[in-house]
Amino acid sequence: MNNDPRIPLYLITGFLDSGKTTLLIDTLEMDYFNDGQRTVLLMCEDGEVEYNAQYLAERNCRLIPIEDQSQLNTAFLEEIDRRYQPERVLLEYNGMWPIQLLRDLKLPKNWGLYQAIDVIDGTTFEMYRSNMQSMIIDMVTEADMVLFNRCKEDMPLSGWKRSIRAVNRMCQMAFEDENGDELEVEDILPYDLERDHIDLEDPDYGIWYLDIQEHPERYVGKTVTFTAQAMVGGRVPKGCFVPGRNAMTCCAEDIRFFGFLCKYDKAKSLKKGEWVKVTAEVRWEQAAVYDGEGVVLYAQSVEPGQRPEDPLVYFV
């Protein structure tokens, strides 16, 4: 239940014809939204699906087109608030406008961002990922939920799920088929979870890294062996290092280091960036570097490791 007294703003992002308008029309059919409250729908682009004026009027919803990104500023929103006195606001954002515009936008004092949903068309996702990677990352990073629609079971849905999770670990994800029915997307793991000792192949590090954070209970108490680079210094506590890998999330422009804190009494002997082969027990406990609980490895052995043929980790 939302106890925030501010007027809730629902933000919908995604490229043209990704299904944003269809999602909003379906949303307005829900009992929670079809309750007669004064609603303002800010539309930043005309898609293939159009809104029906009578349909919106019956739901006490006023459609306000925004034809240029320069219109979307605080003064404009304050005028919307004064003139229409909305009880909730829906913003259908133009997928070709920069997300930074939203990051810099100051909402009226009595408005609050309640939920941000990024809509992705499964039939065009690979094309957009190949040509507009940074824009996808921007939208996904800001999303509370990522909705893939028009999906088919033969699409690499598990790989897409890992790619999104690598960019935004906290967002919810949903996959729908062409009829709008939800698809169950299983995490296909390339190793046997029934074993007490998991020996990771180099390409499997990214899959393991994401799965252990979503499902730590699967791994606590097990031992794992993997090849990684040693990171030392900085915020890493004494007697510890961070074995990890550089990973490409959605595109070559977005490379990040993914690793976990590892307790090791000879951590001082390690050089920053050297490749090591680590065997460690997995625990879940409080750690200052996480500002809370997280995966903490207890090294059983740390040996010189061989640099993989491709040192980057991928999530697809």
GIHUFEN-V488636 format. One record per helix or strand. SS is the DSSP state (H for helix, E for strand). FROM is the first residue (numbers start at 0). TO is the last residue. If there is no record, write none. Layout:
# GIHUFEN-V488636
<<SS FROM TO> <SS FROM TO>>
This chain:
# GIHUFEN-V488636
<<E 6 12> <H 19 28> <E 38 42> <H 52 57> <E 60 64> <H 68 70> <H 73 83> <E 87 91> <H 99 103> <E 110 120> <H 124 130> <H 132 140> <E 144 150> <H 156 166> <E 171 176> <E 181 181> <E 196 198> <H 201 213> <H 215 217> <E 222 230> <E 239 247> <E 254 262> <H 266 268> <E 274 286> <H 287 289> <E 291 303> <E 312 312>>
